[in-house]
Amino acid sequence: MVLPGKNCISCGRLTNEYTEFKCPQCGKSVIIRCYHCREISNTYKCTECGFEGP
């Protein structure tokens, strides 16, 4: 059985290949980024503090 993935904060796609980490600025929000968005350095934005990163 394959567990459901998580949604990428950059592109919104559901994926099983992702990285999950806390916001580097506030440490409150969990950032989930898919493999593709990481590869192309797609930006993301923290939902708590508004920090934007590559």
trRosetta pair geometry for C-beta under 8 A, 3 or more apart (Angstrom, degrees):
i j d omega theta_ij theta_ji phi_ij phi_ji
2 16 7.1 -54 -179 -94 112 151
3 16 7.7 127 77 -121 76 109
4 14 7.3 -50 -177 -171 90 124
5 14 5.1 128 72 170 110 77
5 15 4.8 -145 161 93 153 25
5 16 4.1 -112 -86 -69 114 55
5 17 7.8 -29 -129 9 135 43
5 18 6.8 122 -172 -9 106 123
6 14 7.2 -175 100 -144 13 64
6 15 6.9 -36 63 61 58 67
6 18 5.6 -95 60 42 106 163
6 20 7.2 44 62 -80 162 118
6 32 4.8 -91 124 -170 129 157
7 12 5.8 -13 -174 -160 110 45
7 13 6.8 166 -144 85 67 24
7 14 5.6 -40 -87 -88 69 60
7 15 7.7 105 -118 16 26 77
7 32 6.7 95 81 90 48 133
8 11 4.9 18 90 46 129 82
8 12 6.3 -55 69 -5 79 13
8 13 5.3 14 22 51 115 74
8 15 5.9 34 -40 14 103 124
8 18 6.4 -156 -86 -114 82 118
8 32 6.1 -128 -115 116 37 86
8 33 5.6 54 -146 -143 92 36
8 34 3.8 -54 -80 -17 135 99
8 37 5.6 143 -177 1 140 142
9 12 7.9 29 -147 -71 13 50
9 31 5.6 -79 12 -152 152 70
9 32 5.6 126 -23 58 93 66
9 33 6.3 -53 36 -76 91 67
9 44 4.8 63 100 -146 114 115
9 45 7.4 -150 154 48 114 54
9 47 7.8 -124 -140 -33 123 101
10 33 5.8 46 -6 -127 115 89
10 34 7.2 -117 49 26 107 88
10 37 4.0 137 67 -152 147 152
10 42 4.3 103 176 116 144 119
10 43 6.6 150 -126 82 105 37
10 44 4.8 -76 -72 -81 87 86
11 34 6.5 -53 39 26 117 128
11 36 7.3 -10 0 84 154 114
11 37 5.5 -155 -14 -68 109 123
11 42 6.5 10 -48 139 96 164
13 34 6.0 -4 71 -41 108 157
15 18 5.3 125 93 -52 110 103
15 34 4.2 88 25 -115 164 113
15 35 7.1 -153 169 9 147 85
17 34 6.3 64 88 -160 78 76
17 35 4.2 -21 130 -22 116 124
18 32 5.3 15 169 -175 139 89
18 33 6.2 156 -157 79 85 36
18 34 5.2 -51 -97 -99 85 47
18 35 6.9 -106 -83 -33 38 68
19 32 7.4 168 82 -149 44 47
19 33 5.3 -13 56 60 91 90
19 35 7.9 111 -18 -81 89 55
19 38 6.3 72 13 -69 127 146
20 30 6.0 3 -172 178 96 107
20 31 7.1 164 -151 83 47 52
20 32 5.1 -8 -102 -101 82 78
21 24 7.8 20 130 -55 120 78
21 30 7.3 163 87 -155 21 65
21 31 5.5 -19 68 58 73 98
22 27 4.9 32 148 -146 131 55
22 28 7.3 123 -163 32 104 14
22 29 7.0 132 -156 77 64 43
22 30 6.0 -48 -96 -101 57 56
22 31 7.1 104 -161 9 9 87
23 26 4.9 14 91 48 132 81
23 27 6.0 -112 67 -50 80 19
23 28 6.3 -12 32 45 123 60
23 29 4.6 54 -30 56 121 90
23 30 7.9 -101 -26 -74 75 14
23 31 5.9 114 -77 -34 61 110
23 46 4.3 52 -116 -113 136 132
23 48 6.4 -130 -5 44 158 117
23 49 6.5 146 148 29 157 114
23 51 5.7 125 -171 49 115 134
24 27 7.8 21 -145 -67 11 66
24 51 7.0 -147 60 143 79 155
24 53 6.6 86 27 -70 124 155
25 46 6.6 -121 45 -10 113 160
25 49 5.5 -130 99 87 123 149
25 51 4.0 169 12 -74 141 152
26 29 6.7 54 74 10 117 88
26 46 6.4 141 25 164 116 156
26 48 5.3 -129 82 101 155 126
26 49 4.1 160 -35 -25 136 139
26 51 6.8 -166 -7 -11 94 128
28 46 8.0 92 62 -178 88 122
28 48 4.5 146 81 -135 123 175
28 49 7.2 121 36 -27 116 102
29 46 4.8 147 51 -160 144 89
29 47 5.1 153 -125 47 146 82
29 48 4.2 -162 -38 -6 112 112
29 49 7.4 -142 2 8 121 82
31 44 5.9 94 -153 135 119 151
31 46 6.8 -65 -74 -96 107 75
31 53 8.0 -12 -133 52 164 126
33 37 5.1 -120 -169 84 94 120
33 38 5.3 109 130 -58 123 93
33 42 7.8 169 -151 70 112 100
33 44 6.1 -93 -85 -57 112 146
34 37 5.0 89 58 12 81 101
34 38 7.1 -147 94 -5 41 90
35 38 5.9 -62 -153 38 29 111
35 39 6.3 31 153 -24 66 108
36 39 5.6 -55 -150 33 31 114
36 40 6.5 3 163 3 67 108
36 42 7.7 30 118 -4 75 132
37 40 6.4 -66 -140 50 30 92
37 41 8.0 -102 166 69 57 2
37 42 3.8 -75 -152 45 85 126
37 44 7.5 82 152 -58 137 103
38 41 7.5 22 -173 -77 30 39
38 42 7.7 -56 -44 32 23 87
41 54 4.6 -12 -167 -175 95 108
42 54 7.9 133 72 -159 21 59
43 52 5.7 7 -176 -176 117 101
43 53 6.9 157 -150 83 71 30
43 54 6.1 -49 -98 -101 64 46
44 52 7.0 171 84 -147 42 58
44 53 5.8 -18 57 61 88 79
44 54 8.0 93 16 -167 80 5
45 50 6.3 -18 -174 -154 102 45
45 51 7.1 164 -153 82 54 42
45 52 4.9 -20 -99 -95 79 80
46 49 5.0 5 100 49 135 78
46 50 6.1 -44 68 11 89 11
46 51 4.3 36 8 45 126 86
46 52 7.7 -124 6 -63 77 38
